[in-house]
Amino acid sequence: MKDGFNAGAAEERAGAAESKRRTNMFGSNKIRIDKDLLAKIERYAKIAGYSSPGEFINHALEKELAKLEGADTEEEIKKRLRGLGYIS
């Protein structure tokens, strides 16, 4: 039983540390990414010289979202999303 307790405590500490890494000024952020997609992200991030997969993801998302900047209305946003192939 003692071993189970120690393992549980270690898991809890690891979870708390991971949570701290994901926390920003708005609170905790968590997204799920398919395992195969994550493997690609990790590979491309390493090849491109990013410090982490998270940095690569942030940069890629910023570039994609920038394509929507300047749209004033919901209809204009939808039009741009259609043009980018995100919605039909």
PyMOL commands that set and color helices and strands:
alter all, ss='L'
color gray80, all
select helices_A, chain A and resi 2-21+35-48+53-66+74-84
alter helices_A, ss='H'
color red, helices_A
select strands_A, chain A and resi 23-24+27-28
alter strands_A, ss='S'
color yellow, strands_A
deselect
rebuild
show_as cartoon
